[in-house]
Amino acid sequence: MISAPSSTWFSGPPHWGWLIVLYFFVGGLAGGSYFLAALIDLLGRPEDRPLARVGYYIAFPCILFSGLLLSLDLTRPLRFWHMLIESHTFRPMFKYWSPMSIGSWALVVFGVFSFISFLGALAEEGRITWSPLRTVRPPGVVATIVSVVGGIAGFYVASYTGVLLAVTNRPIWSDTHLLGMLFVISAASTSAALLMLLARRYGLALPALSGLRRLDDWMLMLELLVLIALVVSLGPAARGWLNAWGAFFAMVVVFGVIVPLILAFRARQRRELHVAAASVLVLLGGFLLRLVIVFSANSVRT
């Protein structure tokens, strides 16, 4: 364990464990998948709509699962509603200055819109026969509003966990302002990778897939730059990674970013196996990234 300098005062470690790591990862997939699906719906071609539906099918179950993980991590899970409602007056409680309060409400708002889009996708495929649900699928004014508001909420859900860490007074977390940016970029790359894997699994040969591959390549390159900037921004605090967590961080960079980029370049020769391998590595890298960020700060003695 690494000790922080005696002149630095930090709060006690939150003792977050695997449940929070999974919450960060699955929540990022939920927000990122919905955001990409909304972009495909609003800006893509009509023939790309099946890929957007896959994004909505990912988003709603993932946000449900991430909410369950967050609740289970609480000492008393049934008291999650205290984050939203004042217990004495039973009035809505919103603290605009608190990332945790904003994040709790964002989870609720995003959960509602992801559920609406989930039902709309099922209705479009004929799995639900209630025709009014088809109005939440583009084109249309109602559908556009749902996609835009849900996409904004999804973007926030994908990024706010990194912001929450950055405003928590712990070594590594509070030593950089790049965690929010890193988490949203990672959410975009992992969500694109999962969409491509599922599209390949179900045989969806769509025009949007080539654009999704290019987007994932750009996100990976941007993620590499942000990871380098993150280490530089930490300054002396980067010594907290002179241990096994630093080795895991190096694995994230190499196997979660650089190797997938190499495989993506080779996949331009139409080698679908490389696309699948790159997608799996991106997903593993995204999970390991959150593992390193959470546990390495907990391992620093103050």
Short mmCIF file of the C-alpha atoms (twelve columns), coordinates in Angstrom:
data_MODEL
# 
_entry.id   MODEL 
# 
loop_
_atom_site.group_PDB 
_atom_site.id 
_atom_site.type_symbol 
_atom_site.label_atom_id 
_atom_site.label_alt_id 
_atom_site.label_comp_id 
_atom_site.label_asym_id 
_atom_site.label_seq_id 
_atom_site.Cartn_x 
_atom_site.Cartn_y 
_atom_site.Cartn_z 
_atom_site.pdbx_PDB_model_num 
ATOM 1   C CA . MET A 1   0.000   0.000   0.000   1 
ATOM 2   C CA . ILE A 2   1.169   3.534   -0.793  1 
ATOM 3   C CA . SER A 3   0.977   6.241   1.853   1 
ATOM 4   C CA . ALA A 4   -0.031  9.753   0.880   1 
ATOM 5   C CA . PRO A 5   2.190   12.688  1.925   1 
ATOM 6   C CA . SER A 6   1.542   13.754  5.516   1 
ATOM 7   C CA . SER A 7   0.675   17.282  4.412   1 
ATOM 8   C CA . THR A 8   -2.271  16.034  2.373   1 
ATOM 9   C CA . TRP A 9   -5.612  15.546  4.084   1 
ATOM 10  C CA . PHE A 10  -8.098  13.156  2.551   1 
ATOM 11  C CA . SER A 11  -11.449 11.789  3.571   1 
ATOM 12  C CA . GLY A 12  -11.693 8.180   4.631   1 
ATOM 13  C CA . PRO A 13  -11.929 5.575   1.862   1 
ATOM 14  C CA . PRO A 14  -15.526 4.775   0.854   1 
ATOM 15  C CA . HIS A 15  -14.636 1.063   0.757   1 
ATOM 16  C CA . TRP A 16  -16.346 0.589   -2.578  1 
ATOM 17  C CA . GLY A 17  -16.033 -2.915  -3.923  1 
ATOM 18  C CA . TRP A 18  -17.088 -5.090  -6.815  1 
ATOM 19  C CA . LEU A 19  -20.701 -3.967  -6.754  1 
ATOM 20  C CA . ILE A 20  -19.696 -0.351  -7.443  1 
ATOM 21  C CA . VAL A 21  -17.195 -1.376  -10.133 1 
ATOM 22  C CA . LEU A 22  -19.947 -3.340  -11.873 1 
ATOM 23  C CA . TYR A 23  -22.350 -0.432  -11.362 1 
ATOM 24  C CA . PHE A 24  -19.924 1.964   -13.051 1 
ATOM 25  C CA . PHE A 25  -19.370 -0.430  -15.947 1 
ATOM 26  C CA . VAL A 26  -22.981 -1.494  -16.552 1 
ATOM 27  C CA . GLY A 27  -24.240 2.077   -16.082 1 
ATOM 28  C CA . GLY A 28  -21.774 3.240   -18.715 1 
ATOM 29  C CA . LEU A 29  -23.058 0.583   -21.120 1 
ATOM 30  C CA . ALA A 30  -26.653 1.664   -20.448 1 
ATOM 31  C CA . GLY A 31  -26.028 5.359   -21.073 1 
ATOM 32  C CA . GLY A 32  -23.668 4.825   -23.985 1 
ATOM 33  C CA . SER A 33  -25.894 2.308   -25.769 1 
ATOM 34  C CA . TYR A 34  -28.949 4.553   -25.497 1 
ATOM 35  C CA . PHE A 35  -27.011 7.608   -26.688 1 
ATOM 36  C CA . LEU A 36  -25.697 5.733   -29.736 1 
ATOM 37  C CA . ALA A 37  -29.148 4.289   -30.464 1 
ATOM 38  C CA . ALA A 38  -30.671 7.785   -30.305 1 
ATOM 39  C CA . LEU A 39  -28.022 9.098   -32.719 1 
ATOM 40  C CA . ILE A 40  -28.749 6.255   -35.148 1 
ATOM 41  C CA . ASP A 41  -32.488 6.928   -34.877 1 
ATOM 42  C CA . LEU A 42  -32.182 10.687  -35.375 1 
ATOM 43  C CA . LEU A 43  -29.342 10.851  -37.920 1 
ATOM 44  C CA . GLY A 44  -29.151 7.392   -39.494 1 
ATOM 45  C CA . ARG A 45  -30.909 5.756   -42.396 1 
ATOM 46  C CA . PRO A 46  -34.269 3.967   -42.091 1 
ATOM 47  C CA . GLU A 47  -32.564 0.627   -42.731 1 
ATOM 48  C CA . ASP A 48  -30.396 1.170   -39.631 1 
ATOM 49  C CA . ARG A 49  -33.367 1.154   -37.249 1 
ATOM 50  C CA . PRO A 50  -32.771 -2.501  -36.181 1 
ATOM 51  C CA . LEU A 51  -29.369 -1.463  -34.793 1 
ATOM 52  C CA . ALA A 52  -30.987 1.351   -32.810 1 
ATOM 53  C CA . ARG A 53  -33.433 -1.163  -31.350 1 
ATOM 54  C CA . VAL A 54  -30.512 -3.284  -30.172 1 
ATOM 55  C CA . GLY A 55  -29.185 -0.226  -28.336 1 
ATOM 56  C CA . TYR A 56  -32.512 0.256   -26.542 1 
ATOM 57  C CA . TYR A 57  -32.659 -3.458  -25.716 1 
ATOM 58  C CA . ILE A 58  -29.267 -3.056  -24.012 1 
ATOM 59  C CA . ALA A 59  -29.972 0.228   -22.229 1 
ATOM 60  C CA . PHE A 60  -33.070 -0.581  -20.182 1 
ATOM 61  C CA . PRO A 61  -31.960 -3.940  -18.667 1 
ATOM 62  C CA . CYS A 62  -28.530 -2.453  -17.951 1 
ATOM 63  C CA . ILE A 63  -29.926 0.580   -16.124 1 
ATOM 64  C CA . LEU A 64  -32.192 -1.710  -14.090 1 
ATOM 65  C CA . PHE A 65  -29.236 -3.921  -13.186 1 
ATOM 66  C CA . SER A 66  -27.000 -0.952  -12.337 1 
ATOM 67  C CA . GLY A 67  -29.723 0.484   -10.081 1 
ATOM 68  C CA . LEU A 68  -29.957 -2.883  -8.321  1 
ATOM 69  C CA . LEU A 69  -26.167 -2.954  -7.854  1 
ATOM 70  C CA . LEU A 70  -26.188 0.562   -6.402  1 
ATOM 71  C CA . SER A 71  -29.012 -0.295  -4.005  1 
ATOM 72  C CA . LEU A 72  -27.325 -3.498  -2.846  1 
ATOM 73  C CA . ASP A 73  -24.123 -1.582  -2.108  1 
ATOM 74  C CA . LEU A 74  -25.975 0.622   0.382   1 
ATOM 75  C CA . THR A 75  -25.972 -0.500  3.989   1 
ATOM 76  C CA . ARG A 76  -29.793 -0.368  3.881   1 
ATOM 77  C CA . PRO A 77  -30.794 -0.804  0.205   1 
ATOM 78  C CA . LEU A 78  -34.468 0.066   0.738   1 
ATOM 79  C CA . ARG A 79  -33.460 3.597   1.746   1 
ATOM 80  C CA . PHE A 80  -32.357 4.563   -1.768  1 
ATOM 81  C CA . TRP A 81  -35.533 6.623   -2.018  1 
ATOM 82  C CA . HIS A 82  -34.013 8.979   0.584   1 
ATOM 83  C CA . MET A 83  -31.747 10.204  -2.222  1 
ATOM 84  C CA . LEU A 84  -34.859 11.470  -4.007  1 
ATOM 85  C CA . ILE A 85  -37.449 12.250  -1.330  1 
ATOM 86  C CA . GLU A 86  -37.014 14.180  1.950   1 
ATOM 87  C CA . SER A 87  -37.940 11.671  4.646   1 
ATOM 88  C CA . HIS A 88  -39.730 14.152  6.960   1 
ATOM 89  C CA . THR A 89  -41.753 16.142  4.434   1 
ATOM 90  C CA . PHE A 90  -41.938 13.528  1.644   1 
ATOM 91  C CA . ARG A 91  -41.163 16.262  -0.873  1 
ATOM 92  C CA . PRO A 92  -38.782 15.775  -3.806  1 
ATOM 93  C CA . MET A 93  -35.211 16.511  -2.743  1 
ATOM 94  C CA . PHE A 94  -32.854 17.903  -5.369  1 
ATOM 95  C CA . LYS A 95  -29.437 19.299  -4.459  1 
ATOM 96  C CA . TYR A 96  -28.081 21.007  -7.570  1 
ATOM 97  C CA . TRP A 97  -24.650 21.369  -5.963  1 
ATOM 98  C CA . SER A 98  -24.312 17.620  -5.294  1 
ATOM 99  C CA . PRO A 99  -23.190 15.288  -8.112  1 
ATOM 100 C CA . MET A 100 -24.649 12.381  -6.116  1 
ATOM 101 C CA . SER A 101 -28.088 14.022  -5.908  1 
ATOM 102 C CA . ILE A 102 -28.026 15.014  -9.579  1 
ATOM 103 C CA . GLY A 103 -26.857 11.533  -10.492 1 
ATOM 104 C CA . SER A 104 -29.652 9.873   -8.524  1 
ATOM 105 C CA . TRP A 105 -32.286 11.907  -10.342 1 
ATOM 106 C CA . ALA A 106 -30.523 11.326  -13.676 1 
ATOM 107 C CA . LEU A 107 -30.763 7.578   -13.071 1 
ATOM 108 C CA . VAL A 108 -34.513 7.888   -12.497 1 
ATOM 109 C CA . VAL A 109 -35.097 10.121  -15.547 1 
ATOM 110 C CA . PHE A 110 -32.943 7.926   -17.738 1 
ATOM 111 C CA . GLY A 111 -34.672 4.802   -16.415 1 
ATOM 112 C CA . VAL A 112 -38.063 6.207   -17.440 1 
ATOM 113 C CA . PHE A 113 -36.977 7.189   -20.958 1 
ATOM 114 C CA . SER A 114 -35.008 3.984   -21.549 1 
ATOM 115 C CA . PHE A 115 -38.134 2.021   -20.515 1 
ATOM 116 C CA . ILE A 116 -40.284 4.004   -22.960 1 
ATOM 117 C CA . SER A 117 -37.813 3.403   -25.796 1 
ATOM 118 C CA . PHE A 118 -37.517 -0.258  -24.822 1 
ATOM 119 C CA . LEU A 119 -41.281 -0.677  -25.144 1 
ATOM 120 C CA . GLY A 120 -41.284 1.289   -28.388 1 
ATOM 121 C CA . ALA A 121 -38.645 -1.002  -29.871 1 
ATOM 122 C CA . LEU A 122 -40.668 -4.061  -28.860 1 
ATOM 123 C CA . ALA A 123 -43.797 -2.549  -30.428 1 
ATOM 124 C CA . GLU A 124 -41.971 -1.767  -33.665 1 
ATOM 125 C CA . GLU A 125 -40.918 -5.398  -33.938 1 
ATOM 126 C CA . GLY A 126 -44.474 -6.534  -33.251 1 
ATOM 127 C CA . ARG A 127 -43.666 -8.107  -29.881 1 
ATOM 128 C CA . ILE A 128 -46.149 -5.745  -28.217 1 
ATOM 129 C CA . THR A 129 -49.427 -5.104  -30.001 1 
ATOM 130 C CA . TRP A 130 -50.369 -1.820  -28.322 1 
ATOM 131 C CA . SER A 131 -50.047 0.516   -31.317 1 
ATOM 132 C CA . PRO A 132 -49.630 3.862   -29.413 1 
ATOM 133 C CA . LEU A 133 -46.174 2.693   -28.343 1 
ATOM 134 C CA . ARG A 134 -45.010 2.942   -31.954 1 
ATOM 135 C CA . THR A 135 -45.295 6.743   -31.698 1 
ATOM 136 C CA . VAL A 136 -42.166 6.804   -29.517 1 
ATOM 137 C CA . ARG A 137 -40.129 5.490   -32.439 1 
ATOM 138 C CA . PRO A 138 -38.888 8.080   -34.986 1 
ATOM 139 C CA . PRO A 139 -39.940 9.850   -37.077 1 
ATOM 140 C CA . GLY A 140 -42.340 12.130  -35.233 1 
ATOM 141 C CA . VAL A 141 -42.339 14.942  -32.701 1 
ATOM 142 C CA . VAL A 142 -42.973 12.724  -29.671 1 
ATOM 143 C CA . ALA A 143 -40.331 10.226  -30.773 1 
ATOM 144 C CA . THR A 144 -37.774 12.989  -31.341 1 
ATOM 145 C CA . ILE A 145 -38.390 14.437  -27.879 1 
ATOM 146 C CA . VAL A 146 -38.020 10.990  -26.293 1 
ATOM 147 C CA . SER A 147 -34.776 10.292  -28.175 1 
ATOM 148 C CA . VAL A 148 -33.238 13.711  -27.437 1 
ATOM 149 C CA . VAL A 149 -34.131 13.816  -23.726 1 
ATOM 150 C CA . GLY A 150 -33.248 10.158  -23.231 1 
ATOM 151 C CA . GLY A 151 -29.974 10.616  -25.127 1 
ATOM 152 C CA . ILE A 152 -28.973 13.594  -22.966 1 
ATOM 153 C CA . ALA A 153 -29.839 11.664  -19.795 1 
ATOM 154 C CA . GLY A 154 -27.884 8.669   -21.080 1 
ATOM 155 C CA . PHE A 155 -24.851 10.840  -21.822 1 
ATOM 156 C CA . TYR A 156 -24.981 12.204  -18.275 1 
ATOM 157 C CA . VAL A 157 -25.355 8.756   -16.714 1 
ATOM 158 C CA . ALA A 158 -22.319 7.559   -18.692 1 
ATOM 159 C CA . SER A 159 -20.140 10.429  -17.434 1 
ATOM 160 C CA . TYR A 160 -21.343 11.429  -13.976 1 
ATOM 161 C CA . THR A 161 -19.676 8.517   -12.143 1 
ATOM 162 C CA . GLY A 162 -16.293 9.847   -13.222 1 
ATOM 163 C CA . VAL A 163 -17.283 13.340  -12.062 1 
ATOM 164 C CA . LEU A 164 -18.471 11.873  -8.757  1 
ATOM 165 C CA . LEU A 165 -15.045 10.314  -8.212  1 
ATOM 166 C CA . ALA A 166 -13.260 13.546  -9.134  1 
ATOM 167 C CA . VAL A 167 -15.120 15.534  -6.465  1 
ATOM 168 C CA . THR A 168 -14.472 12.867  -3.807  1 
ATOM 169 C CA . ASN A 169 -11.475 13.882  -1.725  1 
ATOM 170 C CA . ARG A 170 -9.386  10.781  -2.208  1 
ATOM 171 C CA . PRO A 171 -5.913  10.241  -3.705  1 
ATOM 172 C CA . ILE A 172 -5.904  9.786   -7.500  1 
ATOM 173 C CA . TRP A 173 -9.617  10.640  -7.806  1 
ATOM 174 C CA . SER A 174 -9.289  14.242  -6.656  1 
ATOM 175 C CA . ASP A 175 -5.889  14.748  -8.312  1 
ATOM 176 C CA . THR A 176 -7.274  14.992  -11.847 1 
ATOM 177 C CA . HIS A 177 -10.250 16.549  -13.610 1 
ATOM 178 C CA . LEU A 178 -10.203 14.025  -16.456 1 
ATOM 179 C CA . LEU A 179 -12.169 11.144  -14.939 1 
ATOM 180 C CA . GLY A 180 -15.543 12.366  -16.221 1 
ATOM 181 C CA . MET A 181 -14.181 12.721  -19.751 1 
ATOM 182 C CA . LEU A 182 -12.434 9.344   -19.528 1 
ATOM 183 C CA . PHE A 183 -15.559 7.552   -18.336 1 
ATOM 184 C CA . VAL A 184 -17.824 8.969   -21.044 1 
ATOM 185 C CA . ILE A 185 -15.301 8.144   -23.790 1 
ATOM 186 C CA . SER A 186 -14.885 4.643   -22.386 1 
ATOM 187 C CA . ALA A 187 -18.678 4.256   -22.218 1 
ATOM 188 C CA . ALA A 188 -18.937 5.229   -25.887 1 
ATOM 189 C CA . SER A 189 -16.235 2.764   -26.985 1 
ATOM 190 C CA . THR A 190 -17.540 -0.156  -24.890 1 
ATOM 191 C CA . SER A 191 -21.142 0.470   -25.969 1 
ATOM 192 C CA . ALA A 192 -20.150 0.586   -29.637 1 
ATOM 193 C CA . ALA A 193 -18.199 -2.642  -29.148 1 
ATOM 194 C CA . LEU A 194 -21.197 -4.363  -27.545 1 
ATOM 195 C CA . LEU A 195 -23.529 -3.157  -30.306 1 
ATOM 196 C CA . MET A 196 -21.159 -4.527  -32.940 1 
ATOM 197 C CA . LEU A 197 -20.898 -7.876  -31.153 1 
ATOM 198 C CA . LEU A 198 -24.666 -8.251  -30.912 1 
ATOM 199 C CA . ALA A 199 -25.193 -7.091  -34.500 1 
ATOM 200 C CA . ARG A 200 -22.749 -9.762  -35.622 1 
ATOM 201 C CA . ARG A 201 -24.444 -12.344 -33.382 1 
ATOM 202 C CA . TYR A 202 -27.855 -11.688 -34.946 1 
ATOM 203 C CA . GLY A 203 -26.578 -11.258 -38.490 1 
ATOM 204 C CA . LEU A 204 -27.428 -7.574  -38.892 1 
ATOM 205 C CA . ALA A 205 -25.540 -6.352  -41.976 1 
ATOM 206 C CA . LEU A 206 -26.417 -2.655  -41.831 1 
ATOM 207 C CA . PRO A 207 -24.850 0.529   -43.274 1 
ATOM 208 C CA . ALA A 208 -24.566 1.994   -39.760 1 
ATOM 209 C CA . LEU A 209 -22.144 -0.751  -38.688 1 
ATOM 210 C CA . SER A 210 -19.296 0.700   -40.742 1 
ATOM 211 C CA . GLY A 211 -19.924 4.084   -39.130 1 
ATOM 212 C CA . LEU A 212 -20.055 2.463   -35.717 1 
ATOM 213 C CA . ARG A 213 -16.689 0.822   -36.344 1 
ATOM 214 C CA . ARG A 214 -15.161 4.165   -37.326 1 
ATOM 215 C CA . LEU A 215 -16.673 5.793   -34.258 1 
ATOM 216 C CA . ASP A 216 -15.203 3.097   -32.018 1 
ATOM 217 C CA . ASP A 217 -11.781 3.575   -33.621 1 
ATOM 218 C CA . TRP A 218 -11.924 7.334   -32.992 1 
ATOM 219 C CA . MET A 219 -13.100 6.798   -29.415 1 
ATOM 220 C CA . LEU A 220 -10.240 4.385   -28.760 1 
ATOM 221 C CA . MET A 221 -7.691  6.849   -30.114 1 
ATOM 222 C CA . LEU A 222 -9.202  9.613   -28.017 1 
ATOM 223 C CA . GLU A 223 -9.254  7.321   -24.988 1 
ATOM 224 C CA . LEU A 224 -5.546  6.610   -25.447 1 
ATOM 225 C CA . LEU A 225 -4.791  10.344  -25.461 1 
ATOM 226 C CA . VAL A 226 -6.932  10.918  -22.353 1 
ATOM 227 C CA . LEU A 227 -5.259  8.016   -20.529 1 
ATOM 228 C CA . ILE A 228 -1.854  9.555   -21.228 1 
ATOM 229 C CA . ALA A 229 -3.105  12.981  -20.142 1 
ATOM 230 C CA . LEU A 230 -4.572  11.404  -17.001 1 
ATOM 231 C CA . VAL A 231 -1.211  10.011  -15.905 1 
ATOM 232 C CA . VAL A 232 0.479   13.358  -16.606 1 
ATOM 233 C CA . SER A 233 -2.226  15.290  -14.718 1 
ATOM 234 C CA . LEU A 234 -1.814  13.112  -11.627 1 
ATOM 235 C CA . GLY A 235 1.740   14.322  -11.135 1 
ATOM 236 C CA . PRO A 236 3.263   12.872  -7.924  1 
ATOM 237 C CA . ALA A 237 -0.040  11.121  -7.156  1 
ATOM 238 C CA . ALA A 238 0.726   8.725   -10.028 1 
ATOM 239 C CA . ARG A 239 3.064   6.984   -7.588  1 
ATOM 240 C CA . GLY A 240 -0.108  5.376   -6.255  1 
ATOM 241 C CA . TRP A 241 0.096   3.167   -9.341  1 
ATOM 242 C CA . LEU A 242 3.612   1.915   -8.622  1 
ATOM 243 C CA . ASN A 243 2.146   -1.419  -7.624  1 
ATOM 244 C CA . ALA A 244 -0.046  -4.176  -9.023  1 
ATOM 245 C CA . TRP A 245 -2.728  -1.617  -9.954  1 
ATOM 246 C CA . GLY A 246 -0.230  0.112   -12.200 1 
ATOM 247 C CA . ALA A 247 0.309   -3.202  -13.985 1 
ATOM 248 C CA . PHE A 248 -3.448  -3.517  -14.475 1 
ATOM 249 C CA . PHE A 249 -3.551  0.058   -15.792 1 
ATOM 250 C CA . ALA A 250 -0.849  -0.842  -18.318 1 
ATOM 251 C CA . MET A 251 -2.952  -3.857  -19.356 1 
ATOM 252 C CA . VAL A 252 -5.906  -1.533  -19.955 1 
ATOM 253 C CA . VAL A 253 -3.800  0.677   -22.208 1 
ATOM 254 C CA . VAL A 254 -2.209  -2.187  -24.148 1 
ATOM 255 C CA . PHE A 255 -4.953  -4.809  -24.378 1 
ATOM 256 C CA . GLY A 256 -7.994  -2.577  -23.982 1 
ATOM 257 C CA . VAL A 257 -6.978  0.198   -26.384 1 
ATOM 258 C CA . ILE A 258 -3.825  -0.388  -28.465 1 
ATOM 259 C CA . VAL A 259 -4.425  -4.024  -29.454 1 
ATOM 260 C CA . PRO A 260 -8.096  -3.360  -30.422 1 
ATOM 261 C CA . LEU A 261 -6.909  -0.469  -32.597 1 
ATOM 262 C CA . ILE A 262 -4.447  -2.790  -34.353 1 
ATOM 263 C CA . LEU A 263 -7.151  -5.412  -34.825 1 
ATOM 264 C CA . ALA A 264 -9.555  -2.757  -36.108 1 
ATOM 265 C CA . PHE A 265 -6.989  -1.706  -38.699 1 
ATOM 266 C CA . ARG A 266 -6.613  -5.310  -39.848 1 
ATOM 267 C CA . ALA A 267 -10.402 -5.729  -39.848 1 
ATOM 268 C CA . ARG A 268 -10.604 -3.233  -42.704 1 
ATOM 269 C CA . GLN A 269 -9.556  -6.177  -44.805 1 
ATOM 270 C CA . ARG A 270 -13.006 -7.670  -44.009 1 
ATOM 271 C CA . ARG A 271 -11.747 -10.043 -41.352 1 
ATOM 272 C CA . GLU A 272 -14.795 -10.245 -39.103 1 
ATOM 273 C CA . LEU A 273 -12.947 -12.335 -36.512 1 
ATOM 274 C CA . HIS A 274 -10.716 -9.333  -35.831 1 
ATOM 275 C CA . VAL A 275 -13.766 -7.133  -35.279 1 
ATOM 276 C CA . ALA A 276 -15.176 -9.578  -32.716 1 
ATOM 277 C CA . ALA A 277 -11.835 -9.966  -30.925 1 
ATOM 278 C CA . ALA A 278 -11.343 -6.197  -30.807 1 
ATOM 279 C CA . SER A 279 -14.848 -5.703  -29.391 1 
ATOM 280 C CA . VAL A 280 -14.302 -8.270  -26.633 1 
ATOM 281 C CA . LEU A 281 -10.980 -6.662  -25.668 1 
ATOM 282 C CA . VAL A 282 -12.573 -3.201  -25.575 1 
ATOM 283 C CA . LEU A 283 -15.264 -4.469  -23.188 1 
ATOM 284 C CA . LEU A 284 -12.712 -6.165  -20.945 1 
ATOM 285 C CA . GLY A 285 -10.546 -3.044  -21.022 1 
ATOM 286 C CA . GLY A 286 -13.492 -0.844  -20.024 1 
ATOM 287 C CA . PHE A 287 -14.249 -3.066  -17.040 1 
ATOM 288 C CA . LEU A 288 -10.602 -3.234  -15.952 1 
ATOM 289 C CA . LEU A 289 -10.300 0.555   -16.244 1 
ATOM 290 C CA . ARG A 290 -13.050 1.080   -13.680 1 
ATOM 291 C CA . LEU A 291 -11.601 -1.676  -11.505 1 
ATOM 292 C CA . VAL A 292 -8.216  0.058   -11.419 1 
ATOM 293 C CA . ILE A 293 -9.642  3.537   -10.780 1 
ATOM 294 C CA . VAL A 294 -11.831 2.375   -7.872  1 
ATOM 295 C CA . PHE A 295 -9.545  -0.088  -6.115  1 
ATOM 296 C CA . SER A 296 -6.253  1.769   -6.559  1 
ATOM 297 C CA . ALA A 297 -7.615  4.803   -4.667  1 
ATOM 298 C CA . ASN A 298 -8.934  2.533   -1.905  1 
ATOM 299 C CA . SER A 299 -5.477  0.992   -1.540  1 
ATOM 300 C CA . VAL A 300 -3.778  4.330   -0.755  1 
ATOM 301 C CA . ARG A 301 -3.195  4.910   2.950   1 
ATOM 302 C CA . THR A 302 -3.638  8.515   4.100   1 
# 
